Amino acid sequence: MIKIFHLAQLSLFVFLAFFLLGCRTLRAPETPYESWQAPEWAKPTEVKDGFWTSIRARKLDTDEPLTLSELVAISFENNPATRQYWQAARAKEAGLSQARSKWYPQADVSAQVGRQKQQFNEGPTTDVTTYGPEADITYLILDFGGRNAEVEGALQELLASNFQFNQSIQDLLLEVETAYYTFFSAQAAVNVAEADVADARTAYVVAQQKFEAGLVTRLDVLQAKSNLDDALYSLEDAKGNEKTAKGNLAKAIGFSADTDFSIAPPKNAVPREIKTEEITVLIDQALENRPDISSLKASVRAKEAAVRSANSDLWPSITGGASADKNWHHDYELDNNTRDNEYMGYIKVEWDVFDGFYNLSRKRQAQAEAEQEKANLIQAEIDASSDVWIKFYSYKTAVSKLVFSEAFLASSKESYELALEGYSAGLKDILDLLDAQAKLSDARSKLVDSKKGLFIAVAELAHATGALGSFNENISD
């Protein structure tokens, strides 16, 4: 009895030790207005997951400025967006293999050993050890299309996932191109701001010289100085925007925002014309080529297959099977061995005659989900047509804006030069010069914005039609 008591104590101690080591206490926040303090074991650190360490370890070749095509290649290697959809597609592929497994017989092999001892007040004592293998094979003969519907549904889900992966590539291409042109334009905007500062400083110097010569009042100097301060403010704003754009491009290619790199300018000129069909043709092409639309179409077919699968559960299923086992018995009382073999084959019919309307409700749920997915597809197709329409006319507008911005810059330059010459000669006042300088600054900014807008408009139109990567080859490097 004492030994049993000590054994129980030891067992209780071991159980409590494992319980305390395996369970961590955690509570919800105490109040709705105070920050929750995470325990030490829950705080994310580089040591625990190592992901940020691996990001920091990534290196870029900074010997030469990176072209757009090089940035795209880098993004495919490092941006996790496409990998998420790739792994999702691989999971659906495994799901298809699981569904197809129902086409094959199911075989189970097992072995058992056991000892039975029975003692009676009167009569013999039984003490027998039994051991031996057992094999079972079952095969679903008929289930009124449920198995095939499950395989078809899994196949369509894999198709949908593969199209989603293709869409993720399109999205990543657009993200990188947009970030690249935005960063390139932000650098150009800094150059524009620096040119504006130089012009404003020139006006300030001329005004100061004329004031010192007694040709103008101090008001001219103050107005020119105010204009210079405003130009310096705009320069700092442009530098800040450049840093923001560089951080966004680093994120798009899968690197830390503080990664040091530079980019090369686009090798080709800003596209003035691209080969485009009528807008109706473009919309039809988009509905045929866009991966997100194709994914939804496959998803609709998967939902329809789920309806057929649910419908099969309302009907009986027929299963065939066979089993075999062999057992050896050792009787300790009689000290002898015996053996028996058992074989069985069967055909089994199963039918849930009444299940509380579970299978019927499951079919109705599948039908509703299929109709919902059809509505999603219809809405997506309408949205896609609108997307193509908007992006097409955004492109056409961007082309016109570029033409007018170039003309605006040419006339503004000439106007500024004449205003500066006239002010220096005393033929114009300071307001004429500052107004001309403001228009020149505006023209420079508009040209930068229009070039950026046209580059991005072409990329967005290609994305809207599902052809990014081929539609705008003329602007890639």
C-alpha positions in Angstrom: 0.0 0.0 0.0 2.9 2.4 0.8 4.5 1.7 -2.5 1.2 2.5 -4.3 0.9 5.8 -2.4 4.4 6.9 -3.4 3.8 5.9 -7.0 0.6 8.0 -7.0 2.5 11.0 -5.6 5.2 10.7 -8.2 2.6 10.4 -11.0 0.8 13.6 -9.7 4.1 15.5 -9.6 5.0 14.5 -13.1 1.6 15.5 -14.4 1.7 18.9 -12.7 5.2 19.6 -14.0 4.2 18.8 -17.6 1.0 20.9 -17.2 2.8 23.9 -15.9 5.5 23.7 -18.5 3.1 23.1 -21.4 0.5 25.8 -20.5 1.1 29.5 -20.6 -1.3 31.9 -18.9 -2.7 34.8 -20.9 -5.5 37.2 -20.2 -7.5 39.7 -22.2 -6.8 43.5 -21.7 -7.9 44.6 -18.2 -9.7 47.8 -19.4 -10.9 49.1 -22.8 -8.7 52.2 -22.6 -5.3 51.0 -21.5 -2.6 49.3 -23.7 -2.2 45.6 -23.2 1.2 44.6 -22.0 2.5 41.5 -23.8 4.3 38.9 -21.7 8.0 38.3 -22.6 7.3 35.0 -24.3 4.8 36.7 -26.7 6.9 39.6 -27.8 8.0 39.2 -31.5 11.8 39.5 -31.8 14.3 38.7 -34.6 15.6 35.9 -32.6 12.2 34.1 -32.5 11.2 34.2 -36.2 14.2 35.3 -38.1 12.2 36.8 -41.0 13.3 40.4 -40.5 16.9 39.1 -40.2 16.6 37.5 -43.6 15.1 40.6 -45.1 18.0 42.7 -43.7 20.5 40.1 -45.2 19.2 40.8 -48.7 21.7 42.7 -50.9 21.3 44.7 -54.1 24.0 45.3 -56.7 24.4 49.0 -56.5 27.3 49.4 -58.8 25.0 50.4 -61.6 21.5 52.1 -61.5 18.7 49.6 -61.7 16.5 49.5 -64.8 12.8 48.7 -64.7 13.3 45.2 -66.0 15.9 44.5 -63.3 13.6 45.9 -60.7 10.8 43.6 -61.9 13.1 40.5 -61.8 14.2 41.5 -58.2 10.6 41.8 -57.1 9.8 38.3 -58.3 12.6 37.0 -56.2 11.8 38.9 -53.0 8.3 40.3 -52.9 6.1 37.7 -51.0 2.9 38.6 -52.8 3.2 36.1 -55.6 4.5 33.4 -53.2 1.3 33.7 -51.1 -0.8 32.8 -54.2 1.7 30.2 -55.3 1.5 28.3 -52.0 -2.3 28.7 -52.1 -2.3 27.0 -55.6 -0.1 24.2 -54.3 -2.5 23.7 -51.4 -5.4 23.4 -53.9 -3.3 20.9 -56.0 -3.0 18.8 -52.9 -6.7 19.1 -52.3 -7.3 17.8 -55.9 -5.2 14.8 -55.1 -7.2 14.2 -51.9 -10.5 14.3 -53.9 -9.1 11.9 -56.5 -8.2 9.4 -53.8 -11.8 8.4 -53.7 -11.5 6.8 -57.1 -9.2 4.2 -55.6 -9.8 1.3 -53.2 -9.1 2.1 -49.6 -6.9 -0.6 -47.9 -6.1 -0.8 -44.2 -3.7 -3.2 -42.6 -3.5 -3.7 -38.9 -2.2 -6.1 -36.3 -3.3 -6.8 -32.7 -2.1 -8.6 -29.7 -4.0 -9.1 -26.5 -4.1 -11.3 -23.4 -7.2 -12.4 -21.6 -7.4 -14.1 -18.2 -10.6 -15.2 -16.6 -11.0 -16.8 -13.2 -14.2 -18.3 -12.0 -15.2 -19.6 -8.5 -16.0 -22.9 -10.0 -14.8 -24.2 -13.3 -11.6 -23.8 -15.3 -9.4 -20.7 -15.5 -8.9 -19.2 -19.0 -5.6 -17.5 -19.8 -5.1 -16.9 -23.5 -2.8 -14.6 -25.6 -4.2 -13.8 -29.0 -2.2 -12.1 -31.8 -2.4 -11.7 -35.6 -2.8 -9.4 -38.7 -5.9 -8.1 -40.4 -6.5 -6.5 -43.8 -9.6 -4.6 -45.1 -10.3 -3.3 -48.6 -13.3 -1.1 -49.4 -14.4 0.6 -52.6 -17.1 3.0 -53.3 -19.1 1.6 -56.2 -21.9 4.1 -56.6 -22.8 7.4 -55.0 -24.9 9.1 -57.8 -22.1 11.4 -58.9 -20.9 12.8 -55.6 -17.4 11.5 -55.9 -17.0 12.9 -59.4 -18.5 16.2 -58.4 -16.0 16.5 -55.5 -13.1 15.9 -57.9 -14.5 18.4 -60.4 -15.0 21.0 -57.7 -11.4 20.5 -56.5 -10.2 20.8 -60.1 -12.0 24.1 -60.6 -10.7 25.4 -57.3 -7.2 24.7 -58.5 -7.9 26.5 -61.7 -9.3 29.5 -59.8 -6.2 29.5 -57.6 -3.9 29.3 -60.6 -5.6 32.2 -62.2 -5.4 34.1 -58.9 -1.6 33.5 -59.0 -1.5 34.9 -62.5 -3.4 38.0 -61.3 -0.9 38.4 -58.5 1.9 38.6 -61.1 -0.1 41.3 -63.0 -0.7 43.2 -59.8 3.0 43.0 -58.8 4.1 44.2 -62.3 1.7 47.2 -61.9 3.0 47.9 -58.4 6.6 47.9 -59.5 6.0 49.9 -62.6 3.9 52.5 -60.8 6.5 52.8 -58.0 9.4 53.1 -60.5 7.7 55.8 -62.5 6.7 57.6 -59.4 10.2 57.5 -58.0 11.7 58.6 -61.3 9.2 61.5 -61.5 9.9 62.4 -57.9 13.6 62.7 -58.8 12.6 64.9 -61.8 10.4 67.0 -59.5 13.5 67.7 -57.3 15.4 68.9 -60.3 12.4 71.1 -61.2 12.3 72.5 -57.7 16.1 73.2 -57.8 15.6 75.1 -61.2 12.8 77.1 -59.6 15.1 78.0 -56.7 17.7 79.1 -59.1 15.3 81.3 -61.0 13.9 82.7 -57.8 17.4 83.5 -56.5 18.2 85.2 -59.8 15.1 87.4 -59.4 16.1 88.2 -55.8 19.6 89.1 -56.8 18.4 91.4 -59.6 15.9 93.1 -57.3 18.6 93.6 -54.7 20.9 95.1 -57.2 18.3 97.5 -58.5 17.3 98.5 -55.0 20.9 99.3 -54.1 21.1 101.4 -57.3 18.0 103.2 -56.2 15.9 102.1 -59.1 13.2 100.2 -57.2 11.7 100.3 -53.7 12.4 97.7 -51.0 9.1 96.2 -51.7 10.6 94.6 -54.8 13.3 93.0 -52.7 10.8 91.7 -50.2 8.6 90.2 -52.9 11.5 88.5 -54.6 12.7 87.2 -51.2 9.2 85.9 -50.4 9.2 84.1 -53.8 12.6 82.6 -53.1 11.5 81.3 -49.7 8.5 79.7 -51.3 10.7 78.0 -53.9 13.0 76.7 -51.1 9.9 75.3 -49.3 8.8 73.5 -52.5 12.2 72.1 -52.9 12.2 70.5 -49.4 8.7 69.2 -50.1 9.9 67.6 -53.4 12.9 66.0 -51.5 10.5 64.5 -49.0 8.3 63.1 -51.8 11.4 61.6 -53.4 12.2 59.8 -50.1 8.7 58.5 -49.9 8.7 57.3 -53.5 12.0 55.5 -53.0 10.6 53.7 -49.9 7.6 52.6 -51.8 9.7 51.2 -54.6 11.9 49.4 -52.1 8.8 47.8 -50.6 7.5 46.8 -54.1 10.7 44.9 -54.8 10.7 43.2 -51.4 13.5 45.2 -49.6 13.7 47.3 -46.5 12.7 50.9 -47.0 16.2 52.1 -46.0 18.0 50.0 -48.7 20.5 52.0 -50.7 20.0 51.9 -54.5 19.5 54.1 -57.6 17.5 53.7 -60.7 18.2 54.3 -64.4 15.8 56.5 -66.4 13.4 54.8 -68.9 15.4 53.9 -72.0 12.5 54.6 -74.4 10.7 57.8 -74.9 7.3 58.5 -73.4 4.7 56.6 -75.4 2.7 59.0 -77.6 0.7 56.3 -79.4 0.1 52.6 -78.7 -1.7 50.1 -80.8 -5.2 50.0 -79.5 -8.5 48.7 -80.8 -11.9 50.2 -80.3 -13.0 50.4 -76.7 -15.6 47.7 -77.2 -12.9 45.3 -78.5 -10.7 46.2 -75.5 -13.5 45.4 -73.1 -14.1 42.0 -74.7 -10.4 41.2 -74.6 -10.3 42.1 -70.9 -13.2 39.8 -70.1 -11.4 37.0 -71.9 -7.8 37.6 -70.7 -8.1 39.0 -67.2 -7.0 36.3 -64.7 -9.3 37.6 -62.0 -12.3 37.1 -64.2 -11.1 33.6 -65.2 -10.6 32.8 -61.6 -14.2 33.8 -60.8 -15.5 31.7 -63.7 -13.7 28.6 -62.4 -15.0 29.4 -58.9 -18.6 29.4 -60.2 -18.0 26.0 -61.7 -16.6 24.8 -58.4 -19.7 26.0 -56.6 -21.9 24.2 -59.2 -19.9 21.0 -58.6 -20.5 21.5 -54.8 -24.3 21.5 -55.5 -24.0 18.2 -57.3 -21.9 16.7 -54.5 -24.5 17.8 -51.9 -27.3 16.4 -54.1 -25.6 13.0 -54.1 -25.8 12.8 -50.3 -29.6 12.7 -50.7 -29.4 9.3 -52.4 -28.0 5.9 -51.3 -24.4 4.9 -51.8 -23.1 1.4 -52.6 -19.8 0.2 -51.2 -18.0 -3.1 -51.8 -15.5 -4.5 -49.4 -13.5 -7.5 -48.3 -11.6 -8.4 -45.1 -9.2 -11.1 -44.0 -7.6 -11.8 -40.7 -5.5 -14.6 -39.1 -5.1 -15.1 -35.3 -2.9 -17.3 -33.2 -4.0 -18.3 -29.7 -1.8 -19.6 -26.9 -3.6 -21.2 -24.0 -1.4 -21.1 -20.9 -3.6 -23.4 -18.9 -3.6 -26.1 -21.6 -0.2 -25.1 -22.9 -1.2 -25.4 -26.6 -1.4 -23.2 -29.7 -4.4 -22.8 -32.0 -5.0 -20.8 -35.2 -8.0 -19.5 -37.0 -8.5 -17.7 -40.4 -11.5 -15.5 -41.3 -12.4 -14.1 -44.8 -15.4 -12.0 -45.7 -16.7 -10.1 -48.7 -19.7 -7.8 -48.8 -21.8 -5.3 -50.6 -23.2 -2.5 -48.5 -26.0 0.0 -49.3 -26.2 3.1 -47.1 -28.9 5.7 -47.2 -29.6 8.4 -44.7 -33.4 8.1 -44.9 -33.9 10.9 -42.3 -31.2 13.1 -40.9 -33.2 16.1 -39.7 -33.0 17.6 -43.2 -29.3 18.1 -42.8 -28.3 17.0 -46.3 -31.3 18.8 -47.9 -30.2 22.0 -46.1 -26.6 21.5 -47.2 -27.8 21.2 -50.9 -29.8 24.4 -50.5 -26.8 26.2 -49.0 -24.6 25.0 -51.9 -27.1 26.3 -54.4 -27.3 29.7 -52.7 -23.5 29.9 -52.6 -23.4 29.0 -56.3 -25.9 31.8 -57.1 -23.9 34.2 -55.0 -20.7 33.4 -56.9 -22.5 33.9 -60.2 -23.6 37.4 -59.0 -20.0 38.1 -58.0 -18.9 37.1 -61.5 -21.5 39.4 -63.1 -20.4 42.3 -60.9 -16.8 41.7 -61.6 -17.4 41.7 -65.4 -19.3 45.0 -65.1 -16.5 46.4 -63.0 -13.9 45.2 -65.5 -15.6 46.9 -68.3 -15.7 50.1 -66.3 -12.1 49.7 -65.4 -11.0 49.4 -69.1 -13.2 52.4 -70.1 -11.7 54.6 -67.4 -8.1 53.5 -68.0 -8.5 53.9 -71.8 -9.7 57.4 -71.6 -7.2 58.2 -68.9 -4.5 57.2 -71.4 -6.0 59.3 -74.1 -6.2 62.3 -71.7 -2.6 61.7 -70.6 -1.4 61.9 -74.2 -3.2 65.2 -74.7 -1.9 66.6 -71.4 1.7 65.8 -72.3 1.3 67.6 -75.7 -0.1 70.7 -74.0 2.4 70.7 -71.1 5.3 70.7 -73.6 3.8 73.7 -75.4 3.1 75.4 -72.0 6.8 74.9 -71.0 8.1 76.3 -74.3 5.9 79.5 -74.0 6.6 79.9 -70.3 10.4 79.7 -70.8 10.2 82.4 -73.5 7.9 84.5 -71.3 10.2 84.2 -68.3 13.3 85.2 -70.3 11.6 88.3 -71.7 10.2 89.2 -68.3 13.7 88.9 -66.7 15.2 90.9 -69.5 12.5 93.5 -69.2 12.8 93.8 -65.5 16.6 94.2 -65.6 16.1 96.9 -68.2 13.4 98.7 -66.1 10.7 97.9 -68.6 8.8 95.5 -66.4 8.0 95.5 -62.7 8.7 92.8 -60.2 5.2 91.4 -60.3 5.6 90.7 -64.0 8.8 88.8 -63.4 7.5 86.8 -60.5 4.3 85.9 -62.4 6.4 84.7 -65.3 8.6 82.7 -63.0 5.6 81.1 -61.3 4.2 80.1 -64.7 7.5 78.6 -65.7 7.6 76.6 -62.4 4.1 75.4 -63.0 4.9 74.4 -66.6 7.9 72.4 -65.4 5.9 70.6 -62.8 3.1 69.9 -65.3 5.5 68.4 -67.7 6.9 66.0 -65.1 3.4 65.1 -63.9 2.2 64.5 -67.5 5.1 62.2 -68.3 4.5 60.3 -65.1 0.8 60.1 -65.8 1.3 58.8 -69.3 3.7 56.1 -68.3 1.4 54.9 -65.5 -1.7 55.3 -67.7 -0.2 52.8 -70.2 0.6 50.4 -67.5 -2.8 50.7 -65.9 -4.5 50.1 -69.3 -2.5 47.0 -69.8 -3.4 45.8 -66.3 -7.1 46.5 -66.9 -7.1 44.4 -70.1 -5.1 41.6 -68.4 -2.1 42.0 -70.7 0.5 43.7 -68.5 3.9 42.6 -69.6 3.0 42.3 -73.3 0.6 45.2 -74.0 3.2 47.8 -73.0 6.3 46.2 -74.2 7.1 49.5 -76.1 7.7 51.3 -72.8 9.7 48.6 -71.0 13.4 48.5 -71.1 
